[in-house]
């Protein structure tokens, strides 16, 4: 579920909110709305009063996480086709970065909540998956205290980020997309991470570039995270 809030540039308090089940992007931003028959008439009458909008996604903690904020997207045109509201927007570098990363496509995959879906992806696709996870679950209030990561499925540092985050947080979990971000997450969630035990199965046969650095980073936080190598 997505929440889209429309604003007036001169008055941010004057807004109009709609909800949609899916967002697709091809050449325009395509919103597949819930309860479209009730919403369409209302929106058709009011959309021209608003020139900016923000997008939020409902994550697995039942919290609307910010995707793109109100001062980033500008409405150029709007029309209806079948059960969709179609928004054409002015060129914007942040929006383009979302589209290049196929963020909405991967958010739809995350919403299926299938365990370790990322295993079927190549390295580029795993990177896009992690980018979508960051937008889906960047605000994380709680973690699993005992987790097991499977070394026999980790063949790259990107795979490690996917496996670690999913076991620690859940499907769509985010805990960094590079070594610096992984370390930053360990520091940033200082209080919530106390008492976490990580069991790393098949540790010895798990081999990937930067494994030693990952291990060093975890060991630097040994007072809060206990690592068991199986």
C-alpha positions as CSV (number, residue, x, y, z in Angstrom):
1,X,0.0,0.0,0.0
2,X,1.2,3.5,-0.9
3,X,0.1,6.9,0.4
4,X,0.4,9.8,-2.0
5,X,0.0,13.3,-0.5
6,X,-0.6,16.2,-2.9
7,X,0.4,19.7,-1.8
8,X,0.3,23.3,-2.9
9,X,3.7,24.9,-3.3
10,X,2.6,28.1,-1.5
11,X,0.7,26.2,1.3
12,X,2.0,22.8,2.4
13,X,-0.8,22.4,4.9
14,X,-3.3,22.4,2.2
15,X,-3.1,18.8,1.0
16,X,-5.1,15.9,-0.5
17,X,-4.3,12.2,0.3
18,X,-5.0,9.1,-1.8
19,X,-4.0,5.5,-1.3
20,X,-3.0,3.0,-4.0
21,X,-2.1,-0.7,-4.1
22,X,0.6,-0.5,-6.7
23,X,2.8,2.1,-8.5
24,X,4.2,1.4,-11.9
25,X,6.6,3.5,-13.9
26,X,6.9,3.2,-17.7
27,X,7.0,6.6,-19.4
28,X,4.9,8.3,-16.7
29,X,4.2,7.6,-13.1
30,X,1.2,5.2,-13.1
31,X,-0.8,4.9,-9.9
32,X,-3.1,1.9,-9.6
33,X,-5.6,3.2,-7.0
34,X,-7.6,1.3,-4.4
35,X,-11.3,2.2,-4.5
36,X,-10.8,3.9,-7.8
37,X,-14.5,4.5,-8.6
38,X,-15.0,6.5,-5.4
39,X,-11.7,8.3,-5.7
40,X,-11.6,9.1,-9.3
41,X,-14.4,11.7,-9.3
42,X,-12.9,13.5,-6.3
43,X,-9.4,13.5,-7.6
44,X,-10.5,14.6,-11.1
45,X,-12.0,17.7,-9.5
46,X,-9.1,18.7,-7.2
47,X,-5.8,17.6,-8.7
48,X,-5.2,20.8,-10.7
49,X,-5.2,22.7,-7.4
50,X,-2.0,20.9,-6.4
51,X,1.4,21.0,-8.0
52,X,3.6,18.8,-5.8
53,X,3.3,15.4,-4.2
54,X,5.1,13.0,-1.9
55,X,5.0,9.2,-1.9
56,X,5.2,6.9,1.2
57,X,5.1,3.1,1.3
58,X,3.6,1.0,4.1
59,X,6.3,-1.4,5.4
60,X,6.1,-4.6,7.4
61,X,6.0,-2.6,10.7
62,X,2.7,-1.0,9.5
63,X,4.6,2.3,9.2
64,X,4.5,4.6,6.2
65,X,8.1,5.1,5.2
66,X,9.1,8.2,3.1
67,X,10.0,7.4,-0.5
68,X,10.0,10.8,-2.1
69,X,9.2,14.0,-0.2
70,X,6.8,16.8,-1.3
71,X,9.4,19.2,-2.7
72,X,10.8,16.6,-5.1
73,X,7.9,15.8,-7.5
74,X,6.0,18.3,-9.6
75,X,2.8,17.4,-11.5
76,X,2.8,18.4,-15.2
77,X,-0.4,16.6,-16.3
78,X,-2.9,14.0,-15.1
79,X,-5.4,11.8,-16.9
80,X,-7.4,8.6,-16.2
81,X,-7.4,5.3,-18.1
82,X,-9.3,2.2,-17.0
83,X,-8.7,1.9,-13.3
84,X,-5.5,4.0,-13.2
85,X,-4.7,7.6,-12.4
86,X,-1.7,8.5,-14.6
87,X,0.5,11.3,-13.5
88,X,3.0,13.0,-15.8
89,X,5.7,14.8,-13.9
90,X,8.4,17.3,-14.7
91,X,11.9,16.0,-15.0
92,X,13.5,15.5,-11.6
93,X,16.9,13.9,-10.8
94,X,15.7,12.2,-7.6
95,X,12.7,10.7,-9.4
96,X,14.9,9.5,-12.2
97,X,17.2,7.8,-9.7
98,X,14.2,5.9,-8.4
99,X,13.2,4.8,-11.9
100,X,16.8,3.8,-12.9
101,X,17.0,1.6,-9.8
102,X,13.5,0.2,-10.6
103,X,12.5,1.0,-7.1
104,X,8.8,0.5,-7.5
105,X,9.3,-2.8,-9.3
106,X,11.4,-4.2,-6.4
107,X,9.1,-2.7,-3.8
108,X,6.3,-4.8,-5.4
109,X,8.5,-7.9,-5.0
110,X,9.2,-7.1,-1.4
111,X,5.5,-6.8,-0.7
112,X,5.1,-10.4,-1.7
113,X,7.0,-11.3,1.5
114,X,8.7,-14.4,0.0
115,X,11.7,-15.6,1.9
116,X,15.1,-15.1,0.3
117,X,13.6,-13.9,-3.0
118,X,17.0,-12.2,-3.7
119,X,18.7,-15.6,-4.2
120,X,17.4,-15.7,-7.8
121,X,18.9,-12.3,-8.6
122,X,22.2,-11.4,-10.2
123,X,24.5,-8.9,-8.5
124,X,23.0,-5.9,-10.2
125,X,19.5,-7.0,-9.3
126,X,20.6,-7.7,-5.7
127,X,21.8,-4.1,-5.6
128,X,18.4,-2.8,-6.7
129,X,16.7,-5.1,-4.2
130,X,18.8,-3.6,-1.4
131,X,18.1,-0.1,-2.7
132,X,14.4,-0.8,-2.5
133,X,14.8,-2.3,1.0
134,X,16.4,0.9,2.1
135,X,13.3,2.8,1.0
136,X,11.0,0.2,2.4
137,X,12.5,-0.2,5.9
138,X,15.1,2.5,6.5
139,X,13.3,3.4,9.8
140,X,13.6,0.3,11.9
141,X,12.5,0.3,15.6
142,X,13.2,-3.4,16.5
143,X,15.3,-6.4,15.5
144,X,15.3,-10.2,16.0
145,X,17.6,-11.0,18.9
146,X,18.7,-14.4,17.7
147,X,19.3,-14.9,14.0
148,X,21.0,-17.5,11.8
149,X,22.6,-16.6,8.5
150,X,23.4,-19.4,6.0
151,X,26.9,-19.2,4.7
152,X,26.3,-21.7,1.9
153,X,24.1,-19.2,0.1
154,X,26.4,-16.2,0.5
155,X,28.7,-15.9,-2.4
156,X,29.3,-12.1,-2.4
157,X,29.3,-9.2,0.0
158,X,26.0,-8.1,-1.6
159,X,24.5,-11.5,-0.8
160,X,25.7,-11.1,2.8
161,X,23.9,-7.7,3.1
162,X,20.7,-9.4,1.8
163,X,20.9,-12.4,4.1
164,X,21.9,-10.5,7.2
165,X,19.2,-7.8,6.9
166,X,16.5,-10.3,6.1
167,X,17.3,-12.5,9.1
168,X,17.8,-9.5,11.4
169,X,14.7,-7.5,10.4
170,X,12.5,-9.6,8.1
171,X,11.8,-9.7,4.4
172,X,12.6,-6.2,3.0
173,X,15.0,-5.5,5.8
174,X,17.8,-3.0,5.2
175,X,21.2,-3.0,6.9
176,X,23.5,-1.3,4.4
177,X,24.4,-1.6,0.8
178,X,28.2,-1.3,1.2
179,X,30.8,-1.7,4.0
180,X,30.5,1.9,5.2
181,X,26.7,1.7,5.3
182,X,26.8,-1.6,7.1
183,X,29.1,-0.2,9.8
184,X,26.9,3.0,10.0
185,X,23.8,0.8,10.7
186,X,25.6,-1.0,13.5
187,X,26.5,2.4,15.1
188,X,23.2,4.0,14.2
189,X,21.0,1.4,15.9
190,X,23.2,1.2,19.0
191,X,20.5,0.8,21.6
192,X,18.2,-1.5,19.7
193,X,21.0,-3.9,18.8
194,X,22.1,-4.8,22.3
195,X,22.0,-8.5,23.0
196,X,21.8,-9.8,19.4
197,X,23.2,-13.2,18.7
198,X,24.2,-14.1,15.1
199,X,24.9,-17.7,14.3
200,X,26.8,-17.9,11.0
201,X,26.4,-21.4,9.6
202,X,29.0,-22.9,7.2
203,X,31.3,-20.0,8.1
204,X,34.5,-21.7,6.9
205,X,33.2,-22.7,3.5
206,X,31.5,-19.3,3.0
207,X,34.0,-17.3,0.9
208,X,33.5,-13.9,-0.7
209,X,35.4,-10.7,-1.3
210,X,35.5,-8.4,1.8
211,X,34.5,-11.2,4.1
212,X,37.4,-10.3,6.4
213,X,36.3,-6.7,6.5
214,X,32.7,-7.7,7.3
215,X,34.0,-9.9,10.1
216,X,36.2,-7.0,11.4
217,X,33.2,-4.7,11.4
218,X,31.1,-7.2,13.4
219,X,33.9,-7.8,15.9
220,X,34.2,-4.1,16.5
221,X,30.6,-4.2,17.9
222,X,31.2,-7.4,19.9
223,X,29.9,-5.7,23.1
224,X,26.4,-5.7,21.5
225,X,26.5,-8.5,19.0
226,X,27.6,-12.0,19.7
227,X,28.9,-13.9,16.7
228,X,28.9,-17.7,16.7
229,X,30.7,-19.4,13.8
230,X,29.3,-22.9,12.9
